[in-house]
Structure formats: C-alpha cells, structure tokens
Amino acid sequence: MTTTRLLAALAAALPALAASASERLTITLQHDLDIARPSETVAVPWSEVNKALPHALVQKIAVRDASGRVVPHQVTNVAPQAKDPQNIGIAYGELLFQHSFAAGEKSATYTVEKIDTVAPPAPPQTFARYVPERLDDFAWENDKLAHRTYGPALAAPAPAGVVKEVLVTSGLDLWFKRVPYPVVDRWYNKGHDHYHHDEGEGMDMYNVGRSRGAGGTGVWQGGKLYVSTNYASWKVLANGPVRTVFELTYAAWDAAGLPVSETKRFTVDAGQQLDLIESTFSYAGGEPLTVAVGLNKNPADKGQEPRIATQRAGQVLLQWIEQASNGAFGTAVIVPSAQGFAEDALNELILAPVRAGQPLRYYAGGAWSRAGDITSRAQWEAYVAQAAQRAAHPIRIRLSNNS
C-alpha cells in the first residue's frame, strides 16, 4: 500500500468531526518546484495555533484539507512554548500534518478547527525506541524503511565464560521493509534468526560492521577517517504518527589529537525513504573541521555476489546494489553543504566543513526493490535527485485567522 493510499484510508476511518465554533486557522502551502512532492510534512508552531484558536487542546482539534476531509495530524512537545498549569492549550510544540503535492501543483490550503468531540490519534507511521533486550540497540522506522544503531552493551567485552556478540561501531544499519506498518517490535520479538530472512515483511540484510553503514559520520583529517564508538545516550523527543524525532549522543573520541564529541538529531517523516539528520560536533577552538558522511563500500548480505554502482555528484553520494537472490537496494546520502568526496578501505565518503556547535544537516536512507516503490537504479537516482531539490526548496507556509 502506498503512503498516499494509507493516509487516505486513515482519514476515511476518522469520525466526522463537527467544529465547535466559527474560529479556524487557515494554512496555505506554496512551493516553486514542478515535481511531485509526496508526503510533505507541514510544521506549524503551536503558539500560532493558540493565537488563532485560544484554549484549543491537542485532543479536540481537526485538520481539514480544501475539500473538508479530515487528515491525520500530530501535536508534538518539541520546543514547547510554555507549561500549561491552567490547561488553556499552550504547552505544545508543533502541529504536524502531511500534504502530497501533485506534479505542477503549486499551492494547497488546510484549516484547523476546534471540535466538540475527542479526535483519536491516527495509527503510527513513524516510531523509535531504545531496545535494551538486544544489547542496547536503538531502532527507528517509518512506513518505508527501518533502521538501527548500536549502544554500549554491544561494544562491551564479553565477561569470562559468557558468549556475547561484540561490535564497536557508530555505523547506521538499514532494515528493508515490504509492508507499511511498524515492524521493529515484531522483528525484535521474533529474534535474530528470523529477521535475517524475508518471512513476508522484509529483512535485515544490510552489512554495517565497522563501516559508516548508511549515513554514519567521522572527522576527515590528513586523508584518514576518525570515528566515534557506539552511541553513549539517547533521547526521544516526538514519536509519531507523522514524525518521530530523537537524539543520539556520542562520547568524545580522538580525531588526530583533537577530542571531538557529537550529537545527532534524527527527524523521521512518514512516506520518506531518507531521514533528516543534524549532527552537531563539539570541540575546542574555532577552526572548522572537515566531516565525512559515509556509505559502506560492501553493504550486501553474505553470499549475494553484489554488483555495486556508485554515483558521486555535487551534494549526492549514492549506491545501487544488485544481489544474487535478495533483490536490489539503494542507499544514499545528501549533504547540501558538501565540498567533495573521498574514500577509505571501508567507506565511500562525502565531505563537508563544520564548526563547533553548528549542526551539519544531511539526509540518509535507502530503498529495496521488493518493497515495490523503487525497483531500478534509474528510479533510485531520480528519487534522490528530487529529494535534493526538495531540500533546497522547502515549502512556504502562510497562516491566517478566519475567526
């Protein structure tokens, strides 16, 4: 099921919600591109909603498209404006919903209204959690793709007499899905011997090892890559149904004599093959560093005799991997501030300058041919090129109060 069809089904399942008053906030969306922009997430600060709809509560609003159809929405606690001891509806962060622009469609209009009934949340399309039952993994997903990375328990040496997997890496893993619903909990429950095989929902077949995986970072200095170890701490800031936001923090490591630490903030949106990642590096001194974002040179599953095509062009580092029996998959990184490419024994790398405390913004992810949306190298290259266009031309949002 495509994301557009899934959203339509969700909206159809919502009850007919009657507005409680004439107050409404009108949201006009505009952009400059001629391409289709499916599953574009709209974020409106809750402070603006509260101005137009005083005392509006998270459970008693409806978002409607131009035809009056109720669409799924989310209200987050990311950067809330204030606490709300008087229960007047000002403690939230953002109102989120999605619009899919058709090719050539340049604008769209939505309204937000207070309602008398309670609006139940839509089923989640994005999700993230800490996974203590699997050696401190941290896993996340949307309706297209799942991922995981690794915590300190996996890096720790095995105690005497104990058999335990040990892997020291800050690389990012991919789990390839062929269903739109959440699978992270189901797959961890099934266990390692199951999710490495496609039993109808997809499979974990991506190889990370000590590489950067699909979008890990490091400091590039003197022709060498200096990387962190497994993440040290985590924090979930929002968790679906439309968008999940979380942070992973990495303890300081030695980058050619300079101690460097990193915090990554991930923004995972429904309907997207690529996540937004904002990496902020902390180190002494005001000089810029060169950071590399990487893709594993050999990401295919064991025994798959892969044929790997790599594209390095401007802001984009991209792979397409044909496998013997597990289908084909693509990986990609988009770095809007990129200034070149490099490689080491394990990784293809795209380079960008950073300064301490200023986030490096990039996109990373993948696609699997058996999921049905992207089945060829040409389609993957076109998708990533359009994703780079979308990143360079964000939608514009105009608000008006029609009360």
C-alpha positions in Angstrom: 0.0 0.0 0.0 1.4 3.4 -0.9 1.7 6.2 1.6 -0.9 8.2 -0.2 -3.4 5.3 -0.1 -2.6 4.6 3.6 -3.2 8.2 4.5 -6.5 8.2 2.6 -7.5 5.1 4.5 -6.6 6.6 7.8 -8.6 9.8 7.0 -11.6 7.8 5.9 -11.5 5.9 9.2 -11.7 9.1 11.3 -15.1 10.2 12.5 -16.9 13.1 11.1 -15.8 15.9 13.5 -18.0 18.9 13.9 -16.4 22.2 14.6 -17.4 23.8 17.9 -17.2 27.4 16.7 -16.5 29.6 13.7 -12.9 30.0 14.8 -10.4 28.5 12.4 -6.8 28.8 11.3 -6.2 28.7 7.6 -2.8 27.3 6.4 -1.7 28.0 2.9 1.2 25.9 1.5 3.2 27.1 -1.5 6.4 25.9 -3.3 8.3 26.6 -6.5 9.1 23.2 -8.0 7.2 21.5 -10.8 7.9 18.0 -9.5 5.5 15.9 -7.3 6.3 16.2 -3.6 4.6 13.2 -1.9 4.3 13.1 1.9 5.5 16.7 2.6 5.4 17.3 6.3 3.9 20.7 7.4 5.0 22.0 10.8 3.2 24.9 12.4 4.3 26.3 15.7 1.7 25.6 18.3 2.0 29.2 19.5 0.4 30.3 16.2 -2.4 27.7 16.5 -3.1 29.0 20.0 -3.3 32.6 18.8 -5.9 31.7 16.2 -7.7 29.1 18.4 -7.4 30.1 22.1 -7.7 27.2 24.5 -7.5 24.6 21.7 -6.5 21.2 23.1 -4.5 18.5 21.4 -7.3 16.0 21.6 -10.0 18.4 20.4 -8.8 19.8 17.0 -9.4 18.7 13.4 -7.2 19.4 10.4 -9.1 19.5 7.1 -8.0 19.8 3.5 -9.6 22.1 0.9 -12.4 19.6 0.4 -13.2 19.4 4.1 -11.7 15.9 4.5 -10.2 15.3 8.0 -6.5 14.4 7.7 -4.2 12.7 10.3 -2.2 15.1 12.4 0.3 15.1 15.3 1.0 17.6 18.0 4.5 17.4 19.5 6.3 18.6 22.6 9.4 19.5 20.6 10.4 23.0 21.8 7.1 23.7 23.7 6.3 27.4 24.2 5.3 27.1 27.9 3.9 24.8 30.5 0.2 24.8 30.9 -0.9 24.7 34.5 -4.2 26.4 33.7 -5.0 23.9 30.9 -5.5 26.5 28.2 -3.6 24.7 25.5 -0.2 26.4 25.2 2.2 23.7 26.3 2.7 22.0 22.9 5.5 22.5 20.4 4.3 22.0 16.8 1.2 20.9 14.8 2.2 18.5 12.1 0.3 17.0 9.1 1.2 16.0 5.6 0.3 17.1 2.1 1.3 15.4 -1.2 1.8 17.9 -4.0 0.9 16.5 -7.4 3.3 17.4 -10.3 2.6 21.0 -11.2 0.5 21.7 -8.1 2.0 24.9 -6.5 -0.3 25.6 -3.6 -2.7 23.9 -1.2 -5.0 25.1 1.7 -5.8 23.5 5.0 -7.8 24.6 8.0 -7.5 23.8 11.7 -10.6 23.9 13.9 -11.6 23.3 17.5 -14.1 20.4 17.7 -16.5 19.2 20.4 -15.6 15.6 20.3 -12.3 13.8 21.0 -10.2 13.1 18.0 -8.3 9.8 18.5 -4.7 9.6 17.3 -4.0 8.1 13.9 -2.1 4.8 13.7 1.6 5.4 13.9 3.7 5.6 10.7 6.9 6.5 12.4 8.4 5.0 15.6 11.7 4.9 17.6 12.8 3.2 20.8 15.7 2.1 22.9 16.0 -1.7 22.7 17.5 -3.0 26.0 16.6 -6.6 25.2 19.1 -6.6 22.3 22.3 -5.2 23.7 21.2 -1.5 23.8 20.3 -1.2 20.1 18.3 1.9 19.2 15.8 1.3 16.4 13.6 3.5 14.3 11.3 3.3 11.3 8.6 4.8 9.1 6.2 3.2 6.6 9.1 2.7 4.1 12.2 1.6 5.9 13.6 0.7 9.3 17.0 1.3 10.9 19.0 0.6 14.0 22.3 1.5 15.5 24.3 0.2 18.4 24.8 1.1 22.1 27.5 0.5 24.7 26.3 -3.0 25.7 27.2 -4.4 22.2 30.7 -2.7 22.4 31.4 -4.1 25.8 33.8 -7.1 26.0 32.2 -10.4 26.9 32.7 -11.4 30.6 34.7 -14.5 31.2 32.8 -17.6 30.3 30.0 -15.7 28.6 29.3 -15.9 24.8 28.3 -12.4 23.6 28.4 -10.6 20.3 30.9 -7.7 20.4 30.9 -4.9 17.8 32.4 -1.4 18.2 30.8 0.9 15.5 28.8 4.1 15.1 27.6 3.0 11.7 23.9 3.2 10.9 22.0 0.0 9.8 19.1 -0.5 7.4 16.2 -2.9 7.8 14.4 -3.3 4.5 10.6 -3.4 4.8 7.9 -4.5 2.3 4.9 -3.5 4.5 3.8 -0.1 5.6 3.0 -0.9 9.2 5.6 -0.9 12.1 7.8 -3.9 12.3 10.5 -3.0 14.8 8.8 -4.6 17.9 7.7 -7.6 15.9 11.2 -8.3 14.5 13.0 -8.0 17.8 10.4 -10.3 19.3 10.9 -12.8 16.5 14.7 -12.7 17.0 17.9 -12.6 15.1 17.4 -16.0 13.3 14.1 -14.7 11.8 14.6 -11.1 10.8 17.7 -12.0 8.7 15.3 -13.9 6.4 12.3 -12.5 4.5 9.2 -14.0 6.1 6.8 -11.7 4.3 7.5 -8.3 5.9 11.1 -7.7 4.8 14.5 -8.5 6.2 17.8 -7.3 7.8 20.3 -7.9 5.0 22.4 -4.7 5.2 26.0 -5.2 6.3 27.4 -2.5 8.7 30.4 -4.0 10.6 32.9 -1.2 11.4 31.9 0.9 8.4 29.8 4.1 8.5 26.9 2.0 7.3 24.2 4.1 5.7 25.0 7.6 6.9 27.4 7.5 9.8 29.9 10.3 10.3 33.5 10.8 11.2 36.2 13.5 11.1 38.3 13.5 8.0 41.9 14.7 8.7 45.1 14.1 6.7 43.5 11.6 4.4 42.2 9.5 7.4 38.8 9.0 9.0 38.5 9.3 12.7 35.2 7.9 14.1 33.3 7.6 17.3 32.4 4.4 19.0 28.8 3.2 19.8 26.3 5.8 20.9 26.5 6.8 24.6 23.0 8.1 25.3 19.6 8.6 23.6 16.6 10.8 23.9 13.2 10.6 22.2 11.5 14.0 21.6 8.5 13.0 19.5 7.1 9.6 18.4 4.6 9.7 15.6 2.2 9.2 14.0 3.5 11.6 11.3 7.0 12.4 12.6 9.5 10.9 15.0 12.4 13.0 16.4 15.2 11.6 18.6 18.8 12.3 19.5 21.8 10.1 19.9 24.9 11.4 21.7 28.5 10.0 21.1 31.2 10.4 23.7 34.4 12.2 22.8 36.9 10.5 20.6 40.4 11.3 19.3 40.3 13.0 15.9 44.0 13.4 15.1 44.8 14.7 18.6 41.6 16.7 19.0 38.9 15.5 21.3 35.5 15.6 19.4 32.0 14.6 20.6 28.8 14.5 18.6 25.0 14.7 19.0 22.8 13.6 16.1 19.2 14.7 15.9 17.1 12.5 13.6 13.8 13.6 12.0 11.9 10.6 10.6 8.9 11.5 8.5 6.2 9.2 7.1 6.4 8.5 3.4 10.1 9.3 3.0 13.0 7.0 2.0 15.5 9.4 3.6 15.7 10.7 7.2 16.9 14.2 8.0 20.0 14.1 10.3 21.5 17.1 12.0 24.9 16.3 13.5 26.4 18.8 16.0 30.1 18.4 16.8 31.7 19.8 20.0 35.4 20.5 20.2 37.8 23.2 21.5 38.8 26.1 19.2 37.1 28.0 16.5 38.6 26.4 13.4 36.4 24.4 11.1 36.7 20.7 10.8 36.1 18.5 7.7 33.4 15.9 8.5 32.8 12.9 6.3 29.4 11.2 5.9 29.7 7.6 4.6 28.2 4.7 2.9 29.7 1.2 3.3 31.6 0.1 0.2 30.4 -3.5 0.7 26.9 -3.4 2.2 25.4 -6.6 0.6 24.4 -9.6 2.6 26.7 -12.6 2.7 26.8 -14.8 -0.4 24.9 -12.3 -2.6 27.7 -11.6 -5.2 26.8 -7.9 -5.4 27.1 -5.6 -8.4 27.6 -2.1 -6.9 27.1 1.1 -8.9 28.2 4.3 -7.1 27.3 7.9 -8.0 29.2 10.9 -6.7 27.7 14.2 -7.9 27.5 17.5 -6.1 25.5 17.1 -2.9 24.8 13.4 -3.5 26.6 10.1 -2.7 24.5 7.2 -3.9 24.8 3.4 -4.4 22.7 0.8 -6.2 23.4 -2.8 -5.2 22.2 -5.7 -7.3 22.2 -9.0 -5.3 22.0 -12.6 -6.5 18.8 -13.7 -4.7 17.7 -10.9 -2.3 16.7 -8.3 -4.8 18.4 -4.9 -5.3 18.6 -2.0 -2.9 19.8 1.6 -3.0 21.5 3.7 -0.4 22.1 7.5 -0.5 23.4 10.5 1.4 22.5 14.1 0.5 24.7 16.8 2.1 23.6 20.3 1.0 26.9 21.8 2.2 29.1 19.2 0.5 32.6 20.2 -0.8 33.9 17.0 -2.3 34.3 13.2 -2.0 36.8 10.8 -0.6 37.1 7.1 0.4 38.9 4.8 2.7 39.2 1.0 2.9 35.6 0.6 4.2 33.6 3.6 3.0 32.6 5.9 0.2 32.6 9.4 1.8 31.1 12.8 1.1 32.9 15.7 2.8 31.6 19.0 4.3 33.0 21.7 6.6 31.6 22.1 10.1 32.2 24.5 13.1 31.8 23.6 16.7 28.2 23.9 17.9 26.8 24.4 14.4 24.8 21.4 13.0 25.7 19.7 9.8 22.4 19.0 8.0 22.2 15.9 5.8 19.8 13.2 4.6 20.4 9.4 4.6 18.5 6.3 3.9 17.7 3.6 1.3 15.1 1.7 -0.7 14.6 -2.0 -1.6 13.3 -3.3 -4.9 11.0 -5.8 -3.3 9.1 -3.1 -1.5 7.8 -2.2 -4.9 8.2 1.6 -4.9 11.7 1.9 -6.3 12.8 -1.1 -8.4 15.7 0.2 -10.6 18.8 2.2 -10.4 17.3 4.9 -12.6 14.3 5.3 -10.3 16.6 5.5 -7.2 18.8 8.1 -8.8 15.7 10.1 -9.8 14.2 9.9 -6.3 17.4 11.1 -4.7 17.8 13.9 -7.2 14.3 15.1 -6.4 14.9 14.7 -2.7 17.9 17.1 -3.0 15.6 19.6 -4.9 13.0 19.4 -2.2 15.6 20.0 0.5 16.9 23.1 -1.4 13.4 24.4 -2.0 11.3 24.0 1.2 7.6 24.7 1.1 6.4 28.1 2.4 3.7 28.3 5.0 1.3 31.3 5.3 -1.2 31.5 8.3 -4.4 33.5 8.5 -7.0 33.6 11.2 -10.6 33.3 10.0 -12.4 33.5 13.3 
